[in-house]
Amino acid sequence: MYDDNSSSPSEPAKKQRRFGWGAFSISLLVHGIFILLAIFYFYKWIDAPKEEVPDFLPGGGGGGNKGAAPSKVQTKARAMAPATSRRITVAGATSNFVLPDSSTEVMDVGMPSANVSSGEGGGSGGGKGGGIGTGMGTGTGPGSGPGVGKGFVDTSPFGSKQQVAGALPGRFYDFKQTRQGKPVKDYDTANRDHYTERVNDIQNSDFRPTAFKKYFEAPDPLYLSQIASSLTDADAAPKYFNVADKVKPSGWLIHYHGNVVSDRDITIRFLGVGDDYISVFVKGRPRMINGWPDIREAVMGRWKPDEPVESSGGTPLTGCPLVTGDWVKFKKGEKVELDIAIGERPGGKVGFVLMVEEKGGTYRTMSNGAKILPLFTTEPISEKTKTRVVKEFPNWEFEWNNVPVFPADRDEKMGADLFK
């Protein structure tokens, strides 16, 4: 006989088996997912490309910038590099990338150009070297390296090669060559008129830029603070303007131009002497012109000094008397256009001095009766300049305490800059 209740004792066991199998399957599935995710991220981490560290910092070698802050490029490179890095070498592979032989390619960036500095080398040698200016510095580490300093501001009797605050920019011109550098056929150095006629053309134009367009011009200007140069070789000017290989030391003129400003109301006059030529124009008008005796009358033209040249009371340059200029008023803070020119005709020796006298000022006098006056200057005169001038003019005295200063406006353009 069939019994409907015969299956009831085994029903709970079946349910338990079904329940246990379902839980096991879910657990197995979850663990499988985690394992797959772990494998995926493990392979992704293994295959991920490693970040390469640029190896552009040169190593070893003394020289450089001792005690100075690292350059911008060095600082950036150190920030990019990790604490430890690996160098990967592939056998049989070649590369066109070449590391620099010297550290100057990195260290020159961002370094001041007018300071004297010695350097500190980097790299495995850890060497330290001293270098001043552009000289080579040697160190206790392996090898030697060039110092990064460019040296002091390069100055000359005709101005600084680097811009100086308040200085007058000056341009060099050669009357013997055209603008393109070709010889002028009708110019004779021995003929005084060939020089004075060109000077007069420039003066009569009130030093307009167009008056210089037909003459050869040195590409780089110099920046003038004072004019005080004892007799020196005439080839010094082409040399300092970097055209000694293009210009013979004769028939040249230098023109300084700018707007100068006085810090107080003052009335002054210029006193100058030049071998062969010197002049000062204020607001386009001649205020002082002088030259070597054989060309003085020709370059003065219509302008005549109030006081006779013969009664000037001595001269800083033997053979060329001082000329006293006209009185000129300067108002406090007013921009006043100033043109100063110096030049040489035949070659040989050159020398120039430009001083100022304040109206109503009290000055000592020398034994020859000449007033002891200050130099014209666009900046306070340094002890270094004072020492040089005293050495170059042992038989002449200058005033060093009461010295008016006339800084120039640096926004002014001149020469080739106006035609670019």
Secondary structure, 3 states (H helix, E strand, C coil): CCCCCCCHHHHHHHHHHHHHHHHHHHHHHHHHHHHHHHHHHHHHHHHCCCCCCCCCCCCCCCCCCCCCCCCHHHHHHHHHCCCCCCCCCCCCCCCCCCCCCCCHHHHCCCCCCCCCCCCECCCCCCCEEECCCCCEEEECCCCEEECCCCCCCCEECCEECCCCCCCEEEEEEECCECCCCCECCCCCCCCHHHHHHHHHHHHHCCCCHHHHCCCEECCCCEEECECEEEEEECCHHHHHCCCCCCCCCCCEEEEEEEEEEECCCEEEEEEEEEECEEEEEECCEEEEEEECCCCHHHHHCCCCCCCCHHHCCCCCCCCCCCEEEEEEEECECCEEEEEEEEEECCCCEEEEEEEEEECCCCCCECCCCCECCCECECCCCCHHHHHHHHHHCCCCCCCCCCCCCCCECCCCCCHHHHHC
